[in-house]
Amino acid sequence: MSRTAKREKPPISKRAMILIFASILIIVLVFQLFMPSFGQNHQIRFESTGHGVSYSFDASPSFHSNNTSNFHFVTRDGVRYYSSGGDLRWSNTFSLNRPVMVARGDYVAVGEESGGRSVYVFNTSGSIMRLYFEYPIQGFSVNESGFLSVILQYSNGHGIRVFHQGYQDGNSPLFSLSFRNEGLFYPVMAEVCQNGVYLALAIVDANIRFGTTVQFRYIGTRGADIGAGVDRGLFASETFPQDLVTSMRFMGGNRLVVATTEQIVSYQLTPRAYAISIIQEMWSMPLNNMLSHIAFYDNSHFAYITGPRHLGAENSLHVGTVRIINAANAQVTGEFHIGRRATHLYMGHGSVIVGADRNFHAVAFDGTHLWEHNSLFDTREIQFLGGTGTVIIAGANRAEIHERRRMRIAEGFDEFE
């Protein structure tokens, strides 16, 4: 039998190689000359979608979105709930001179600056509580489960009230505590944990030198079983001598983060079946700078921005340093330097927005810089809507929704962003 010989491919000639190289070169030149959409004539920037809300200059507007494209919009006349497409989902009216909004998760609580006597609570479906008090309100907070904490100012003391819509329709307090004739002891902050078991209460002692005690109390039926009077529900406390608490937040798993003028501390509260819960300090982070801003994200992270350094402090950070912290272990996951005094801080979608006047930066939790935006007007608020590429930007009398888009820049046009 005959065997067929294997035929080898002839090598590419030098002339063919030159022709191939010339063709590639021509394609590259044509691409650069006639495809400017991928060159310097195009830029990704924020553009208005045309959707937004208007308000009067003195309306005291505020906004909240819980990692969605929908948002609560609060003014002195009431609250409205919008989609990012500009659709009004529902509205509710009230009348407050200077409304203050606090928000957590899907819940929004609205009251008046210190001295008001009413608080309104809403979720994404509408109104759930309307509370009116005989005494002026000194402060209030709401958590992601809808527990509302209110501090009242008596003529000779203070009162603490905790409400929830699931307890007697929210009209009666789940927990009530009064401080009468307590001298120079002032409750300044109250926070309820996610499952409604614990209340953390910050009390300033101004008798000799300013200091703060954080009390840990049971609320609900367990709170009624322990202590009486001013000790009702009290099972532990932590004292910060010559130190003022500036912020508190319960995170996941009954962990409380306490920020003071000198440090940030985390406590773990562990329940026991037939005994008092255990409180344990998990970590402590000293501060060599004043805190300019602090914000929290869900149950996992928080971020802070540094102000001026403490007098005589070593190893202080530059003013305008943003640090993103894992709340479970106090590890710094990301850092960014805005380089000057900050005016805005917002957390959402696994990222932060930090601003200094009209200049804004978005930074992921790992420190990756996502974008920079320079506003052409003074900005009240800026927040993510539905993702890091969509924001709502609030000016003097209008807030508009903007999206990052690839835009053609005319030759000779000086793009501000």
N, C-alpha and C positions, 0 to 999 in steps of 0.2 A: 504494500500500500504506500501511496505517496504521502509525504508529510508536508503540510502547508507551512511555509516560512512566515515567521512573525515579522510584521512590517513596522519599523520604527518611525515616529513622527520626526519630520525634518526640523532642525533648530530654527528659531525665529531669526530672521535676517536683521542686520544692523539697520537697514533702511526701514523695515517694519517697526522696529523699536523707536526710531526717530519720529515716524508718523504718529505712533501712539502717544508719545510724550508731547508732541505738538498739539494733538487733539485735546489732551487733558489741560494743557496750558490755555488754550483758546476757551475752553469751557469755564475755567476759573475766571478769566478776564471778563467774559460775558456776564457771569454771575455777579461779579463786583460792580460792573457798570450798569446793568439793567435790572438788578434785584435789590434795590435799596431798602426794601421792607425788612431785610435782615441786617441792615447796617445801622449807621449812626443816625439816620433820618427817622427811625422809629424808637419809641421809648414806652416802657410799661409805667403807667401812672394811674392815679385815682381819677375817675371821671364820675360825675353825678349821674345817677340813674333817672333823675327827674322825680323820684318819690321822696316824700318827707312830710314834715309837719311844721306848721307855723304857730307862733305864739307872740304875745306882747313882751316887751323888753323886761317888765317887772313881774312876769308870770312865775318866776322861780322854777323853770323846767328841770326835770331829771328823767333819766332813762335807765332801763334794766332789761337785759336779755340773758337768759340762762342757756348759753351755748346753742341757741337756735336762731332762726331768721325772724322770729317774732319778738316784739318788745313792748314793755310797759312804758307809757308816757304820762308823767305826772306834772300837773301845774296846780296853781292855787284854786282852780275851779273844779278839779276832779282828776280821774285817771282814765286813760284809754289804752286799749290793747290792739296793736297793729301788726300786720305782716310786713315783711321787707318790700313787698310789692305795693304797699300803700293802702291795703285793704283794712278797714276798721272792723275788728272782730267783735268788740263790745266796748261800752263806756259806762262810767259811773260818776256821779257828780257829788261834790261837797264844796265847802267854802272855807279856805284857810288863808290867813294873811301871808305867811311865809312858810310854805310846806317843806318838810324834811322827809326824805325817803330813805329807808333802810331795806335792803333786799338780801335774800339768801335762797338759792335754788329757784323754785317756781313761785316763791312767796315775796310779796312786797308789803311793807307796813309804812303808812304815811301819817305823820302827825305835824305838829307845829314846833317851831323853835321853842326852847325852854320857856314854859309859861302857859302853853296850850292845855286844853282839857279834853281832847278827843284823839283817838287813834283809829285808823281804818286799815284793815288787812285784806289783801286780795291775792288770789292765785291766778293761774292762766285762764280759768273759767269765769272769774268775776269776783264779786264781793263775798267774803266769808265771815267777817266780824266788823261791827261798828261799836266802839266802846266810848263811853262818856264818863268823866270822873268829876268828883266834887272838888278835888284838889288839883293844883297845877302839876303838869308833867315835867319832870326834870330830864328824863331820857327814856329811850325804849329801844328794843332790839327784837328781831324775829329770826328763827332758825329755819333750816331747810325742811323741817317737818311741820312748820306752822305754829310752833310755840312762841307766844309773844310775851316778852318781859317788859314791865313798866316800872319806873322809879318815880314815886310821887313826892311832892314837897309839901309837908305839913307846916303849920305855923310853929310847931315846937318839935319837929323831927321829920322822919321820912317813912315812906311805905314802899314795899316791894309787892308787886302782883304778877302772877304768871297765869296766862290764859291759853286755851286751846279750843278749837271749834268742836272737837269731839267730846268736850266736857260740858254738860248742861248747855249745849248750843253756843258755848263760848261766852255766855253772858255773866257767868260767875267765875271767880278766880279758882284755878286749880291749886294755887298756893298763894298764901297771903302772910305778910310779915310787916310789923311796924316797929320803928325805932323812935321812942319818945324820949325827949330831953337827954339825948345822947352826947351832949357837949359838942366838941369839935370833931365828931366822927361823921363822915359824909359818904354814903353809898353813891358811887359814880358810874358803875358799870355792872350789868347783869347779863349772863349768857346761860342758855339751857342746852344740854347735850341733845344729840339727834333723837334718841329714843325717849326723851322726856323724863329720865330718872334723876339727873343731877342738875343743880343750879350752882354756877360759880358767881360769886358776888364780890366785887372789888370795893373796899372801903378805905377811904383816905383818913388818916389820923393826923390832925393838924394841931394837937394839943401842945406839943413841944417843938418837934421838927417834923416836917412833912415825911410821911411814909405811907405804905399801902399794905393792907392785909387782904388776901384773897381767901374767902370762905367757901368751903365746899359743903353743900347742903342737899339732902334728899327733898324731892317734892312729891306731890301726889299722896297716896295713902301711906307710903313709907316715911314721908316727911312728918306726918302727923304722929307717928309712933315714937319719934326720937326728939327729946328736948321739949321745951315749952317757952313761950314768950319770945324774947330775942334770940334764943338758942334753938328755936324750932327747926328740926331737920339737920342741924349742924353736926358734922362728924369729923371735920378736919379743917385746918387752915394753914396758910403759908404767909409769912410776913417778910416784907421788903423794906428794911429800915432806910430812911432817907431816899426812898426810891418811889417814883410815881408810875402806876400802871397806865399805859397809853392805849393798849388794845388787848382784847382777849378773843379767842375763837376755839370752840370745840371742833375737833377734827374727827375722822373716823375712828371707831373702836374706843370711844370715850377718852380720847387724848385732848388735853387742853393746852393750847399754846398761849403763853402770857408774854406780852412785850412791855417792857418798862423803859425808863429813861436810861438805864445802865446795862440791860441784858434782855435776852429772849430765852424763856425757859419752857420746857414741855413736861407735863405731868400725865401719867397714866393712872386712870381710875379703874380698879378691878373689883367687880361685885363678888360677894360671898353669900352663900345661901342663908345662913343663920347668924351672920356676924356683920360687923361694920365693914364697908368697902375699904380696900387698901388703896392708898395714894402713894405713888412712887415718882420721883424725879427721873425722867428719862435722859434728858440732856440739857445743857445750859450753854448759851452762846453770849460771851461778853460783847458789849458794844463800845467801840472807841470813838464813835460819832453819834451825834444826835440823829434821830430818825426823822427824815423829811416826810416819807410816806410809807405805809405798809398795806398790803392787800393779800387776800387769801383766795385759793382756788380749790373748790370742791373739798375733798378730804385728804388731799395729797401734798399740796405745795403752798408756799407763800413767798412773797417777794417784798423787799424793802429797798428804799433809796436813802442814801446817806446825806445828811446835812453837814454843818460845821463839826469839826472834831471837838471832843471833850477837852477841856483845859488840862494840859499836862499829859494827855493820853499819848502813848506810843503805838506805832503800827496802825495809825488811823488810815482810813481810806479817803480818796479824793471826793470832794463834794460832787454829787450827781452820779455816784456809783450804784448801779442796780445789781442786787444779788438775788438769785432765785434759789430757794431752799427746799429740799425734800423734808417735809415735816416729820417723817417717820424716824429719820436718823440725823437730821441737821446738816446733811451734806449739801455743799454748794453745787448745784447742777449746771448753773450758767451765770455769767456775769457780763455786764455791759456798762460802758462809761459814756454818759451823755455830756460830761465835761462842764456842767454848770448847774445852778440851782434848778431843781425839777419842779414842775407845776402839776403834772398829771401822772397817774399810775392806774392801770387797768389790767386785769387778768381774765383770760378766756381762751378756749380752744387750744390748751396746752402752750400758751404764749402770753407775753406781756406787751402792753403798749406803754411806753414811757415818753413823757413830753416835757419840753422846756419852752414855755410861751407858745410860739406857733410852730415849733419844730418837734416832730413826732417820729419815734422809731418803734418797730415791732420786732421782738426778739423771742425765739423759741426757748423752751425750758432748758435746752442744752447750750444756750448761748448763741445759737446761729442767728445772724442778723437777717430778717426777712424783708424789710423795706424801710424806707424813709419817706416821710411826707412833710412838706412845708405848707402850712395853711396860709391863705391870703387874708384871713381875718382872725380876730380874737376868738378862741375856741373855748366854749364852756365845758364840753365833754366830747370824748371820742371813744367809741366802743366797737368791738367786733360784732358782726351780725352774720350768723350762719357759717362763718369760716374766717380765716385770717386775711382773705382777699376782699372782704366786704366790711365796711365800717359805716357807722352813723356818726356824722360830725355836726355838733350843735354850735351855732353861732349866736349872735345877739338876739335875733327874733325868728330864726328858722333852723331846723335840723334836717339835713339831707343825707340820703343813703348813697354811698359811693362804692364803686367797684374798681378793682385794678384791671386795666385793659391796655393792650398794645395800641398806641396812638401814633399816627403819622405827624411828625413835627416839621412844619414848614421851614425851608432854608432861611437862615438868618433870624429865626424866632428864638428868643432866649427863654427856655423852659425853666420855670421856677422850681418845679418839683424835681 
